[in-house]
């Protein structure tokens, strides 16, 4: 939680980690990790705070095509009204395969030495091509290919209804709460409230959240497609939502670089002062 003193605009940023360990042709293990609180400081007399609320149901016998619940929304757990937005970042790492049998039954290639930079599954910052993953004493897998979203650059965030350009990610589907999400091609009718609007890498929530109020769900579940190729055996996947919360002053428009007369600016017009 990042809380700025009362003389400056409030801004809270949170990251929630969701890891998926893919073992194609076998079981699938899901791992969740607790919130990452950024730049903690002493709270003000009245604090701005919001948190990602996730109802996640792990399924340790998870096979291709099996839907796993991952219901994601945001709650205002502070003492002040807040406006929130979310961006989603994906991380994907593929291990080297041993294809010695020549008939497509490749398995993860085992090496007996560390690269000197072993990865931690829960920490995508350690994922890098050539780094090893320690399975047991004297047993390692080596990353052969990698994709990492940049949490500081919304251009690398998940694009709602956009094209999947990373081959491995084409087989991972995020199932959204589509009925409550709009974008430039599908704007809400007049009078509709409590929805998400996607623009330039961000999902903006349409309403001011009062303390203890929640948004509508953004994500319902995540699914690994049935036709995932064998070459992605043992691949690692993380989905990291990053949430920003802001007070209802007009400084929000500048802090979030909201373009004048854009739909987002129009949506918040009259709600910030």
C-alpha positions as CSV (number, residue, x, y, z in Angstrom):
1,X,0.0,0.0,0.0
2,X,1.3,3.4,-1.0
3,X,-0.2,6.3,1.0
4,X,0.9,9.9,0.2
5,X,0.4,12.7,2.7
6,X,-2.7,14.8,2.6
7,X,-1.1,17.7,0.7
8,X,-0.6,15.5,-2.4
9,X,-2.9,13.3,-4.5
10,X,-3.5,9.9,-3.0
11,X,-2.3,6.9,-5.0
12,X,-2.4,3.3,-4.0
13,X,-0.8,0.5,-6.1
14,X,-1.1,-3.2,-5.4
15,X,0.0,-6.3,-7.2
16,X,-1.5,-9.7,-6.7
17,X,0.4,-12.8,-8.0
18,X,-1.2,-15.8,-9.6
19,X,1.1,-18.5,-10.9
20,X,0.2,-21.4,-13.0
21,X,2.7,-24.3,-13.4
22,X,1.8,-26.2,-16.6
23,X,2.8,-29.8,-16.9
24,X,1.3,-30.8,-20.3
25,X,-0.1,-34.3,-20.4
26,X,0.0,-34.7,-16.6
27,X,-1.3,-32.6,-13.7
28,X,-1.5,-28.8,-13.5
29,X,-0.6,-27.0,-10.3
30,X,-1.8,-23.6,-9.4
31,X,-0.1,-21.4,-6.8
32,X,-1.4,-18.1,-5.4
33,X,0.7,-15.6,-3.6
34,X,-0.2,-12.8,-1.2
35,X,-0.5,-9.1,-2.0
36,X,2.6,-7.2,-2.7
37,X,2.4,-3.9,-0.9
38,X,4.4,-1.1,-2.5
39,X,6.1,1.6,-0.5
40,X,4.4,1.1,2.9
41,X,4.2,4.2,5.1
42,X,2.3,5.4,8.2
43,X,-1.4,5.9,7.5
44,X,-3.0,9.3,7.5
45,X,-5.9,10.2,9.8
46,X,-8.2,9.2,6.9
47,X,-6.6,6.9,4.5
48,X,-7.2,6.0,0.9
49,X,-6.9,2.3,0.4
50,X,-8.2,-0.3,-1.9
51,X,-7.4,-4.0,-2.4
52,X,-7.7,-6.6,-5.1
53,X,-10.3,-9.1,-3.9
54,X,-9.8,-12.5,-5.4
55,X,-11.8,-15.7,-4.8
56,X,-9.4,-18.3,-6.2
57,X,-10.1,-22.0,-6.2
58,X,-6.9,-24.1,-6.8
59,X,-7.3,-27.3,-8.7
60,X,-4.3,-29.6,-8.3
61,X,-5.6,-32.2,-10.8
62,X,-6.1,-29.6,-13.5
63,X,-6.1,-30.8,-17.1
64,X,-6.4,-29.1,-20.5
65,X,-9.9,-27.6,-20.9
66,X,-10.6,-27.5,-17.2
67,X,-11.9,-24.2,-16.0
68,X,-10.4,-22.9,-12.8
69,X,-12.2,-20.1,-10.9
70,X,-10.3,-16.9,-10.4
71,X,-12.9,-14.2,-9.6
72,X,-11.2,-10.8,-9.4
73,X,-12.7,-7.5,-8.3
74,X,-11.6,-4.5,-6.2
75,X,-12.8,-3.4,-2.8
76,X,-12.4,0.0,-1.1
77,X,-11.1,-1.0,2.3
78,X,-10.1,2.6,3.2
79,X,-11.9,5.6,4.7
80,X,-12.2,7.8,1.6
81,X,-14.0,7.6,-1.7
82,X,-11.8,6.1,-4.4
83,X,-11.6,5.6,-8.2
84,X,-9.8,2.5,-9.3
85,X,-8.3,0.9,-12.5
86,X,-6.5,-2.3,-13.2
87,X,-3.9,-3.5,-15.7
88,X,-3.0,-7.1,-16.3
89,X,0.5,-8.4,-17.1
90,X,1.4,-11.9,-18.3
91,X,4.6,-13.8,-17.9
92,X,5.5,-17.0,-19.7
93,X,8.6,-19.2,-19.6
94,X,9.3,-22.3,-21.6
95,X,11.9,-25.0,-20.7
96,X,14.3,-26.8,-23.0
97,X,13.0,-30.1,-24.2
98,X,14.7,-33.4,-24.7
99,X,13.4,-34.7,-28.1
100,X,15.9,-37.6,-28.4
101,X,13.2,-40.2,-29.1
102,X,12.3,-38.3,-32.4
103,X,8.6,-39.1,-32.2
104,X,7.3,-36.1,-30.4
105,X,7.3,-37.3,-26.8
106,X,9.7,-34.6,-25.7
107,X,10.1,-34.1,-22.0
108,X,11.9,-31.4,-20.1
109,X,15.7,-31.7,-20.6
110,X,17.5,-32.4,-17.4
111,X,20.9,-30.9,-16.6
112,X,23.0,-31.7,-13.5
113,X,24.3,-28.2,-12.8
114,X,22.9,-24.8,-12.0
115,X,23.4,-21.9,-14.4
116,X,24.3,-19.9,-11.3
117,X,21.0,-18.1,-11.4
118,X,18.2,-20.4,-10.4
119,X,14.7,-19.1,-10.9
120,X,12.0,-18.9,-8.3
121,X,8.6,-19.9,-9.6
122,X,6.7,-17.2,-7.6
123,X,9.1,-14.4,-8.7
124,X,8.9,-13.7,-12.4
125,X,11.8,-11.2,-12.0
126,X,14.1,-14.2,-11.8
127,X,12.8,-15.7,-15.0
128,X,15.4,-15.3,-17.8
129,X,16.5,-17.3,-20.8
130,X,19.3,-19.6,-19.7
131,X,18.4,-19.6,-16.0
132,X,17.8,-23.0,-14.4
133,X,15.0,-24.2,-12.2
134,X,16.2,-26.6,-9.4
135,X,13.9,-29.7,-9.2
136,X,16.1,-31.7,-6.9
137,X,19.7,-32.1,-5.9
138,X,21.7,-32.4,-9.2
139,X,18.5,-32.0,-11.3
140,X,17.7,-28.7,-13.2
141,X,15.6,-27.5,-16.1
142,X,16.8,-24.6,-18.3
143,X,14.6,-21.8,-19.6
144,X,14.7,-21.8,-23.4
145,X,12.3,-19.0,-24.2
146,X,10.5,-16.3,-22.2
147,X,8.0,-13.5,-22.4
148,X,7.7,-10.9,-19.6
149,X,5.2,-8.1,-19.4
150,X,6.6,-4.8,-18.1
151,X,4.5,-3.6,-15.1
152,X,5.8,0.0,-15.6
153,X,4.6,0.1,-19.3
154,X,0.9,-0.3,-19.9
155,X,1.7,-0.9,-23.6
156,X,2.8,-4.4,-22.5
157,X,-0.4,-5.0,-20.5
158,X,-3.0,-7.5,-21.6
159,X,-5.1,-6.1,-24.4
160,X,-8.8,-6.8,-23.9
161,X,-10.1,-8.7,-27.0
162,X,-6.7,-8.0,-28.7
163,X,-4.7,-10.5,-30.7
164,X,-2.3,-12.9,-28.9
165,X,1.1,-12.4,-30.4
166,X,3.1,-14.7,-28.1
167,X,2.6,-18.3,-29.3
168,X,2.5,-19.9,-25.8
169,X,0.0,-17.4,-24.5
170,X,-2.5,-18.3,-27.3
171,X,-3.4,-21.4,-25.3
172,X,-4.2,-19.6,-22.1
173,X,-7.6,-17.9,-22.0
174,X,-8.6,-15.3,-19.4
175,X,-12.4,-15.5,-19.1
176,X,-13.7,-12.0,-18.4
177,X,-17.0,-10.8,-17.0
178,X,-17.8,-9.5,-20.5
179,X,-21.3,-8.3,-19.8
180,X,-19.9,-5.6,-17.5
181,X,-16.9,-4.6,-19.7
182,X,-16.9,-2.1,-22.5
183,X,-14.4,-0.5,-24.8
184,X,-14.2,1.9,-27.8
185,X,-16.0,-0.6,-30.1
186,X,-18.7,-1.3,-27.5
187,X,-19.6,1.7,-25.4
188,X,-22.3,1.4,-22.7
189,X,-25.7,2.8,-23.4
190,X,-26.8,6.0,-21.6
191,X,-27.7,5.3,-17.9
192,X,-25.7,2.2,-17.4
193,X,-23.5,2.3,-14.3
194,X,-21.1,0.0,-12.5
195,X,-19.0,-1.3,-15.3
196,X,-15.3,-1.5,-16.5
197,X,-14.1,0.4,-19.5
198,X,-10.9,-0.8,-21.2
199,X,-8.6,1.8,-22.8
200,X,-4.8,1.7,-23.6
201,X,-3.9,-1.2,-21.3
202,X,-6.2,-0.3,-18.4
203,X,-9.6,-1.4,-17.1
204,X,-11.2,1.7,-15.5
205,X,-14.1,1.3,-13.1
206,X,-16.9,3.7,-14.0
207,X,-18.1,4.6,-10.5
208,X,-16.6,6.2,-7.3
209,X,-16.2,3.5,-4.7
210,X,-17.4,4.5,-1.2
211,X,-15.6,2.8,1.7
212,X,-16.5,-1.0,1.9
213,X,-17.9,-0.9,-1.7
214,X,-16.8,-3.4,-4.3
215,X,-16.5,-3.2,-8.1
216,X,-18.2,-5.7,-10.4
217,X,-16.1,-8.7,-11.2
218,X,-13.4,-8.2,-13.9
219,X,-12.2,-11.8,-14.3
220,X,-14.2,-15.0,-13.8
221,X,-11.7,-17.7,-14.5
222,X,-8.6,-18.8,-16.4
223,X,-8.5,-21.9,-18.7
224,X,-5.7,-23.8,-20.5
225,X,-7.0,-24.8,-23.9
226,X,-7.4,-28.5,-24.8
227,X,-5.2,-28.3,-27.8
228,X,-2.1,-27.0,-26.1
229,X,1.0,-28.4,-27.9
230,X,3.3,-30.8,-26.2
231,X,6.3,-28.4,-26.8
232,X,5.0,-26.3,-23.9
233,X,5.5,-29.1,-21.4
234,X,6.4,-27.7,-18.1
235,X,6.0,-24.1,-19.1
236,X,5.5,-21.5,-16.4
237,X,2.7,-18.8,-16.5
238,X,1.9,-15.9,-14.2
239,X,-0.9,-13.4,-14.4
240,X,-0.3,-10.3,-12.4
241,X,-3.0,-7.7,-11.9
242,X,-1.8,-4.2,-10.9
243,X,-4.4,-1.9,-9.3
244,X,-4.2,1.9,-9.0
245,X,-6.6,3.7,-6.6
246,X,-6.9,7.5,-6.5
247,X,-8.9,10.0,-4.6
248,X,-11.7,12.0,-6.4
249,X,-9.7,15.2,-7.0
250,X,-9.2,16.4,-10.6
251,X,-5.5,15.6,-10.2
252,X,-6.5,12.0,-11.2
253,X,-6.8,13.1,-14.8
254,X,-3.2,14.3,-14.9
255,X,-1.8,11.6,-12.7
256,X,-3.3,8.9,-14.9
257,X,-2.6,10.8,-18.1
258,X,-6.3,10.7,-19.2
259,X,-6.7,12.4,-22.5
260,X,-9.0,15.5,-22.7
261,X,-12.5,14.6,-24.2
262,X,-11.7,10.9,-24.3
263,X,-14.3,8.5,-23.1
264,X,-12.5,8.0,-19.8
265,X,-12.4,11.7,-19.2
266,X,-16.1,12.0,-20.0
267,X,-16.9,9.0,-17.7
268,X,-15.3,10.7,-14.8
269,X,-16.5,14.2,-15.6
270,X,-18.7,15.3,-12.6
271,X,-17.2,12.6,-10.4
272,X,-13.9,14.4,-9.7
273,X,-13.6,17.9,-8.4
